[in-house]
């Protein structure tokens, strides 16, 4: 079963956690990566609307990598997924505001259960990390 991981550096004491399965958020960022290729899916359309209509820089939300490292290239790409927590916090806050203000985006977000709550929780995690770094990663098989 796919799994999404959120890490902070430095590790934050009593950091917020997801209250529910974060797979809908993993689906959003995965379909977001496919958006430039013209993929037709509600989550791709959501990312497209955030970028094109609301001019949200979604790059921090789409910065993630597979945590199953098989070689030096994978290790470098996983390490490159670290980013300033404030960048992710601001990106998610802007995305949430756009979704709240745009009924069409809200309907697209509603295609995945708990997505809006998960975005709020991700924003809280990034805010809790303060001036530190944050990394999103995934595993397709959560062993």
HELIX and SHEET records of a PDB file:
HELIX    1   1 UNK A   23  UNK A   34  1                                  12    
HELIX    2   2 UNK A   35  UNK A   37  5                                   3    
HELIX    3   3 UNK A   42  UNK A   52  1                                  11    
HELIX    4   4 UNK A   72  UNK A   80  1                                   9    
HELIX    5   5 UNK A   85  UNK A  101  1                                  17    
HELIX    6   6 UNK A  103  UNK A  109  1                                   7    
HELIX    7   7 UNK A  115  UNK A  128  1                                  14    
SHEET    1   A 3 UNK A   3  UNK A   9  0                                        
SHEET    2   A 3 UNK A 133  UNK A 139 -1                                        
SHEET    3   A 3 UNK A  64  UNK A  66  1                                        
SHEET    1   B 3 UNK A   3  UNK A   9  0                                        
SHEET    2   B 3 UNK A 133  UNK A 139 -1                                        
SHEET    3   B 3 UNK A  83  UNK A  84 -1                                        
END                                                                             
